[in-house]
Amino acid sequence: MKHNNIGFALVSGLAGLIFGVGLVVSGMANPAKVIGFLDISVPWDPTLAFVMGGAIAVALPGFYWAKRLNKSLLGMPMNLPASTQIDRKLLMGAALFGAGWGIGGFCPGPAVVAAASLLPDGLIFIAAMLVGMFAFSVRTR
């Protein structure tokens, strides 16, 4: 199925911009905020819990609606996860993601915002993430 590349790029860019602005406004592009939530050796900062709760509240109705659609509003096929099984691969991936998030204070979205701001920590995180993605792709070929 063909889709409108310009429309797709515009909607994707707008969604990314809104996401990035939300990260900056909420302070989640600042690794110290994330570490303040995850690290038990520093005073606890509950901001991340509120941001996650708000994100879930916004996303749940969208996912509920999306599960009933065969195509997106732009005519693209819906590619929602089919499996609901919690297995070893999912748990290991979640643990690795969480460990990286806790150590670096970044997950991919905020790291892109930080890298786009030319912050060294963001650039280093993105470089390490790309190396990890490449290593995974080589391993799974």
VEXKOL-927437 format. One record per residue (C-alpha): residue in three letters; x, y, z. Coordinates in steps of 0.001 Angstrom, whole numbers, plus 500000, padded with zeros to 6 digits. Last residue first. Layout:
REM VEXKOL-927437
ALAXYZ
...
END
This chain:
REM VEXKOL-927437
ARG521140487864511487
THR520379488237515201
ARG523911488912516416
VAL524652491486513711
SER521430493354514447
PHE522131493284518187
ALA525665494617517716
PHE524320497418515480
MET521679498371518048
GLY524293498362520815
VAL526658500548518759
LEU523759502908518021
MET522902503123521724
ALA526534503859522617
ALA526641506706520068
ILE523277508039521295
PHE524484507938524918
ILE527735509732524035
LEU525840512447522144
GLY523393512887525012
ASP526185513134527586
PRO528044515648525374
LEU525032517994525071
LEU524708519013521420
SER521096520200521909
ALA520103517596519290
ALA522008515089521421
ALA519987516063524507
VAL516679515740522634
VAL517814512425521129
ALA518816511219524600
PRO515398512270525942
GLY513726509905523478
PRO516218507004523744
CYS516203506600527546
PHE518567508759529508
GLY519805508912533097
GLY522916507055531998
ILE523131504434534734
GLY519421504207535519
TRP518340504219531881
GLY520978501666530940
ALA519894499406533797
GLY516225499883532912
PHE516774499012529237
LEU518852495970530196
ALA516186494807532657
ALA513394495380530123
GLY515286493422527486
MET515932490571529900
LEU512263490490530950
LEU511030490521527344
LYS513490487817526266
ARG512615485650529293
ASP508886485718528544
ILE505837487824529324
GLN503322486815526655
THR501025489511525279
SER502057488918521690
ALA500494490755518754
PRO502236494087519224
LEU500512496869517281
ASN501398497354513634
MET498368499159512221
PRO498629499288508422
MET499058502795506969
GLY496035504719505656
LEU497021508057507216
LEU494378507656509976
SER495962504301510726
LYS494606501093509248
ASN492829498034510643
LEU491343499949513564
ARG489871498538516779
LYS493199498252518583
ALA493847501916517710
TRP490887503086519850
TYR492125501404523032
PHE495669502489522152
GLY494544506111521864
PRO492460505923525051
LEU495501504568526916
ALA498023507103525573
VAL496915510274527387
ALA496482508645530806
ILE499699506671530294
ALA501630509844529495
GLY500204511613532538
GLY501161508711534797
MET504641508617533273
VAL505115512366533833
PHE503799512064537406
ALA506106509132538178
LEU509062510990536643
THR508486513999538895
PRO508721511893542100
ASP512230513179543010
TRP513789511073545783
PRO516779512529547662
VAL519883510618546511
SER521090507069547318
ILE517872505410546064
ASP518658506283542443
LEU515651505906540115
PHE513679509122540701
GLY516583511531541158
ILE518322509655538326
VAL515480510679536042
LYS515591514313537134
ALA519421514379536906
PRO519183513039533338
ASN517553516284532172
ALA515457515612529061
MET512718514574531506
GLY512312518164532731
SER508578518159532006
VAL508879521094529579
VAL511892519524527823
LEU510296516097527462
GLY506988517612526346
VAL508813519713523745
GLY510464516543522437
PHE507160514646522261
ILE505422517548520488
LEU508320517759518019
GLY508293514009517429
ALA504538514035516779
LEU504937516984514400
GLY507761515238512551
SER505750512034512216
VAL502690513956510986
LEU504792515907508487
ALA506746512854507309
PHE503549510828506807
GLY501894513699504952
ILE504950514106502708
ASN505263510363502107
ASN501569509968501239
HIS501064506261501492
LYS501277503432499050
MET500000500000500000
END
